[in-house]
Amino acid sequence: MEEIESNDFSLNISRYVSTAEPEPEIILSDVYADLLAVEQKISEAKERHNQFLQELGLPLLP
């Protein structure tokens, strides 16, 4: 009752019950592992691409 009184006797549900959904927990070690995997794939793709460029006599990617 004190809470209702402190809210000027407003009975709006949103004053007393939160409808916000909690944000999902981010596990940084998982994100870092995903980042490493993506970087590895990029490195492999760049290596293959550079092989094609070399065969064509074109400048390689850095």
KELOLUM-270094 format. One line per field, with one value per atom (N, C-alpha, C, O): residue number from 1; atom name; x, y, z. Coordinates in nm, 2 decimals. Layout:
N
pos	c(NUM, ...);
site	c(CA, ...);
u	c(X, ...);
v	c(Y, ...);
w	c(Z, ...);
END
This chain:
62
pos	c(1, 1, 1, 1, 2, 2, 2, 2, 3, 3, 3, 3, 4, 4, 4, 4, 5, 5, 5, 5, 6, 6, 6, 6, 7, 7, 7, 7, 8, 8, 8, 8, 9, 9, 9, 9, 10, 10, 10, 10, 11, 11, 11, 11, 12, 12, 12, 12, 13, 13, 13, 13, 14, 14, 14, 14, 15, 15, 15, 15, 16, 16, 16, 16, 17, 17, 17, 17, 18, 18, 18, 18, 19, 19, 19, 19, 20, 20, 20, 20, 21, 21, 21, 21, 22, 22, 22, 22, 23, 23, 23, 23, 24, 24, 24, 24, 25, 25, 25, 25, 26, 26, 26, 26, 27, 27, 27, 27, 28, 28, 28, 28, 29, 29, 29, 29, 30, 30, 30, 30, 31, 31, 31, 31, 32, 32, 32, 32, 33, 33, 33, 33, 34, 34, 34, 34, 35, 35, 35, 35, 36, 36, 36, 36, 37, 37, 37, 37, 38, 38, 38, 38, 39, 39, 39, 39, 40, 40, 40, 40, 41, 41, 41, 41, 42, 42, 42, 42, 43, 43, 43, 43, 44, 44, 44, 44, 45, 45, 45, 45, 46, 46, 46, 46, 47, 47, 47, 47, 48, 48, 48, 48, 49, 49, 49, 49, 50, 50, 50, 50, 51, 51, 51, 51, 52, 52, 52, 52, 53, 53, 53, 53, 54, 54, 54, 54, 55, 55, 55, 55, 56, 56, 56, 56, 57, 57, 57, 57, 58, 58, 58, 58, 59, 59, 59, 59, 60, 60, 60, 60, 61, 61, 61, 61, 62, 62, 62, 62);
site	c(N, CA, C, O, N, CA, C, O, N, CA, C, O, N, CA, C, O, N, CA, C, O, N, CA, C, O, N, CA, C, O, N, CA, C, O, N, CA, C, O, N, CA, C, O, N, CA, C, O, N, CA, C, O, N, CA, C, O, N, CA, C, O, N, CA, C, O, N, CA, C, O, N, CA, C, O, N, CA, C, O, N, CA, C, O, N, CA, C, O, N, CA, C, O, N, CA, C, O, N, CA, C, O, N, CA, C, O, N, CA, C, O, N, CA, C, O, N, CA, C, O, N, CA, C, O, N, CA, C, O, N, CA, C, O, N, CA, C, O, N, CA, C, O, N, CA, C, O, N, CA, C, O, N, CA, C, O, N, CA, C, O, N, CA, C, O, N, CA, C, O, N, CA, C, O, N, CA, C, O, N, CA, C, O, N, CA, C, O, N, CA, C, O, N, CA, C, O, N, CA, C, O, N, CA, C, O, N, CA, C, O, N, CA, C, O, N, CA, C, O, N, CA, C, O, N, CA, C, O, N, CA, C, O, N, CA, C, O, N, CA, C, O, N, CA, C, O, N, CA, C, O, N, CA, C, O, N, CA, C, O, N, CA, C, O, N, CA, C, O, N, CA, C, O, N, CA, C, O);
u	c(0.08, 0.00, 0.09, 0.05, 0.20, 0.29, 0.34, 0.36, 0.37, 0.42, 0.31, 0.34, 0.19, 0.08, 0.06, 0.04, 0.07, 0.05, 0.17, 0.14, 0.29, 0.40, 0.39, 0.46, 0.31, 0.29, 0.16, 0.10, 0.12, 0.00, -0.13, -0.22, -0.13, -0.25, -0.27, -0.39, -0.17, -0.18, -0.18, -0.09, -0.28, -0.28, -0.24, -0.28, -0.17, -0.12, -0.03, 0.07, -0.06, 0.02, 0.17, 0.25, 0.20, 0.34, 0.42, 0.54, 0.36, 0.43, 0.48, 0.58, 0.42, 0.45, 0.50, 0.57, 0.48, 0.52, 0.60, 0.55, 0.72, 0.81, 0.78, 0.77, 0.76, 0.73, 0.86, 0.86, 0.97, 1.09, 1.15, 1.15, 1.20, 1.26, 1.41, 1.47, 1.47, 1.61, 1.69, 1.66, 1.80, 1.89, 1.97, 2.00, 1.99, 2.06, 2.21, 2.27, 2.25, 2.39, 2.49, 2.48, 2.59, 2.70, 2.82, 2.87, 2.86, 2.98, 3.09, 3.11, 3.18, 3.29, 3.38, 3.44, 3.41, 3.50, 3.44, 3.51, 3.31, 3.24, 3.25, 3.28, 3.23, 3.24, 3.39, 3.41, 3.48, 3.62, 3.66, 3.73, 3.61, 3.63, 3.57, 3.63, 3.45, 3.39, 3.47, 3.49, 3.53, 3.61, 3.74, 3.77, 3.80, 3.92, 3.89, 3.97, 3.77, 3.73, 3.71, 3.75, 3.65, 3.62, 3.75, 3.77, 3.84, 3.97, 4.05, 4.12, 4.04, 4.11, 4.05, 4.13, 3.92, 3.86, 3.90, 3.92, 3.91, 3.95, 4.09, 4.12, 4.18, 4.32, 4.33, 4.40, 4.25, 4.25, 4.20, 4.25, 4.09, 4.03, 4.13, 4.14, 4.20, 4.29, 4.41, 4.46, 4.45, 4.56, 4.52, 4.60, 4.40, 4.35, 4.34, 4.38, 4.29, 4.27, 4.40, 4.42, 4.50, 4.64, 4.70, 4.77, 4.67, 4.72, 4.66, 4.74, 4.53, 4.47, 4.53, 4.56, 4.55, 4.61, 4.75, 4.79, 4.83, 4.96, 4.97, 5.05, 4.88, 4.87, 4.83, 4.88, 4.76, 4.72, 4.82, 4.81, 4.92, 5.03, 4.98, 5.03, 4.88, 4.83, 4.89, 4.94, 4.88, 4.94, 4.85, 4.73, 4.92, 4.86, 4.80, 4.83, 4.70, 4.64, 4.74, 4.81, 4.74, 4.83, 4.79, 4.86);
v	c(-0.12, 0.00, 0.13, 0.23, 0.12, 0.24, 0.27, 0.38, 0.16, 0.18, 0.25, 0.34, 0.20, 0.26, 0.41, 0.50, 0.44, 0.57, 0.66, 0.78, 0.61, 0.68, 0.71, 0.80, 0.64, 0.66, 0.73, 0.72, 0.81, 0.89, 0.81, 0.85, 0.69, 0.60, 0.56, 0.52, 0.56, 0.52, 0.37, 0.31, 0.31, 0.16, 0.11, 0.00, 0.19, 0.14, 0.02, 0.03, -0.08, -0.21, -0.18, -0.24, -0.10, -0.08, -0.01, -0.02, 0.05, 0.10, -0.01, 0.02, -0.12, -0.22, -0.35, -0.43, -0.37, -0.50, -0.46, -0.39, -0.50, -0.47, -0.57, -0.69, -0.52, -0.61, -0.62, -0.69, -0.56, -0.57, -0.71, -0.77, -0.76, -0.89, -0.87, -0.78, -0.96, -0.95, -0.98, -1.06, -0.90, -0.93, -1.06, -1.10, -1.13, -1.25, -1.23, -1.13, -1.33, -1.32, -1.34, -1.44, -1.26, -1.28, -1.34, -1.28, -1.45, -1.52, -1.48, -1.53, -1.40, -1.34, -1.45, -1.43, -1.55, -1.66, -1.73, -1.76, -1.74, -1.80, -1.70, -1.74, -1.57, -1.47, -1.47, -1.46, -1.47, -1.47, -1.59, -1.58, -1.71, -1.83, -1.82, -1.86, -1.76, -1.74, -1.64, -1.67, -1.54, -1.44, -1.51, -1.49, -1.59, -1.66, -1.76, -1.76, -1.82, -1.91, -1.83, -1.88, -1.72, -1.63, -1.58, -1.58, -1.54, -1.49, -1.60, -1.57, -1.72, -1.84, -1.86, -1.88, -1.85, -1.87, -1.76, -1.79, -1.64, -1.53, -1.55, -1.53, -1.59, -1.62, -1.73, -1.71, -1.83, -1.94, -1.90, -1.93, -1.82, -1.77, -1.68, -1.68, -1.59, -1.50, -1.57, -1.54, -1.68, -1.76, -1.82, -1.82, -1.88, -1.94, -1.83, -1.86, -1.72, -1.61, -1.57, -1.54, -1.55, -1.51, -1.61, -1.58, -1.74, -1.84, -1.82, -1.83, -1.79, -1.76, -1.63, -1.63, -1.53, -1.41, -1.43, -1.37, -1.51, -1.54, -1.61, -1.58, -1.71, -1.78, -1.68, -1.71, -1.58, -1.48, -1.37, -1.29, -1.37, -1.27, -1.14, -1.03, -1.14, -1.01, -0.99, -1.09, -0.87, -0.84, -0.91, -0.92, -0.96, -1.03, -0.94, -0.82, -0.99, -0.92, -0.92, -1.01, -0.81, -0.80, -0.89, -0.90);
w	c(0.00, 0.00, 0.00, -0.06, 0.07, 0.07, -0.07, -0.11, -0.15, -0.28, -0.37, -0.45, -0.35, -0.43, -0.39, -0.47, -0.26, -0.21, -0.26, -0.30, -0.27, -0.31, -0.46, -0.51, -0.53, -0.68, -0.70, -0.81, -0.60, -0.61, -0.64, -0.72, -0.59, -0.60, -0.74, -0.78, -0.83, -0.97, -0.97, -0.91, -1.04, -1.05, -1.18, -1.22, -1.26, -1.39, -1.37, -1.29, -1.44, -1.42, -1.45, -1.38, -1.55, -1.59, -1.48, -1.48, -1.38, -1.27, -1.17, -1.10, -1.17, -1.07, -1.13, -1.06, -1.26, -1.33, -1.45, -1.54, -1.46, -1.57, -1.69, -1.66, -1.81, -1.92, -2.01, -2.11, -1.96, -2.04, -2.03, -1.92, -2.14, -2.14, -2.11, -2.16, -2.03, -2.00, -2.13, -2.21, -2.14, -2.25, -2.23, -2.12, -2.34, -2.33, -2.28, -2.31, -2.20, -2.15, -2.26, -2.34, -2.27, -2.37, -2.30, -2.21, -2.36, -2.30, -2.39, -2.50, -2.34, -2.42, -2.47, -2.58, -2.40, -2.44, -2.57, -2.66, -2.58, -2.70, -2.82, -2.93, -2.79, -2.89, -2.95, -3.07, -2.86, -2.90, -2.98, -3.08, -2.94, -3.02, -3.16, -3.26, -3.17, -3.30, -3.38, -3.50, -3.32, -3.39, -3.45, -3.56, -3.36, -3.41, -3.53, -3.62, -3.52, -3.63, -3.76, -3.87, -3.75, -3.87, -3.92, -4.05, -3.84, -3.88, -3.95, -4.05, -3.91, -3.97, -4.11, -4.20, -4.12, -4.25, -4.35, -4.47, -4.30, -4.38, -4.43, -4.55, -4.34, -4.38, -4.49, -4.58, -4.47, -4.57, -4.70, -4.81, -4.70, -4.83, -4.90, -5.02, -4.82, -4.88, -4.94, -5.05, -4.87, -4.93, -5.06, -5.16, -5.07, -5.19, -5.30, -5.42, -5.26, -5.36, -5.41, -5.53, -5.33, -5.37, -5.46, -5.55, -5.45, -5.54, -5.68, -5.78, -5.69, -5.82, -5.88, -6.00, -5.79, -5.84, -5.90, -6.00, -5.82, -5.87, -6.00, -6.09, -6.02, -6.15, -6.26, -6.37, -6.23, -6.33, -6.35, -6.44, -6.27, -6.27, -6.22, -6.26, -6.13, -6.07, -5.93, -5.87, -5.89, -5.75, -5.65, -5.66, -5.54, -5.44, -5.33, -5.32, -5.26, -5.15, -5.03, -5.01, -4.96, -4.84, -4.73, -4.63);
END
